[in-house]
């Protein structure tokens, strides 16, 4: 039974998968850090968060 891909094609597919996986993980963690920094700036400017407002109105 023949393999559907040659060794060169398999290595290219593997490298492409690794690169796209790393890029997607980097984008997830980069966005998380950026939003956290933005939230800290907002708290420093306003002195509160939206969630603290919601908790106050619910009680």
N, C-alpha and C positions, 0 to 999 in steps of 0.2 A: 504494500500500500504506500502510495506516494504522499509526502507531506504537502499541504496546500501552499506553503511559503518556503522560500529558500532561506538560508541562514542570514543573508544580508537583509532581506525584507523583515524577518523576525526581529533583528537587532534594531532596525529603523523604527518599527512599531513599538518596541520596548522603550527606546529612547524618547519617542514622541509622547508615550503615555506618562513617563516619569516627568518630563518637562511640563506638560499640561497639568499634572497633579500638583507639582510644586507651585506653579503659577496660581492655581485656584486656591491652594492653601495660603499662599502669601497674600492674596487679595482678601481672603476672609479675615486673617489676623491683622492686616493693615487697616481695614475698615473698622475693626473692633477698637484698635488703639486710637484711631482718629476720632471716633465718636466719643470715646472716653475722655479724650483731651477736650473735645468740644463741650462735653457735659461739665467738666471741671471749670472751664471758662464761664459757662452760663451760671453755674452756682456761685462763682466768685463775683460775678457781676450783679446777679439778682438776689443772692442770699438764700435761695430755696430752689426746689425742684418741682416739677409738675406733680410727681408722685406724692410729695409732702402736701400739696394743695388738695389732692384727691383724698388722702387720708383724713385731712382736717374736715372736709365737707361731709365725709361719711360718718364721722363721729358726732 
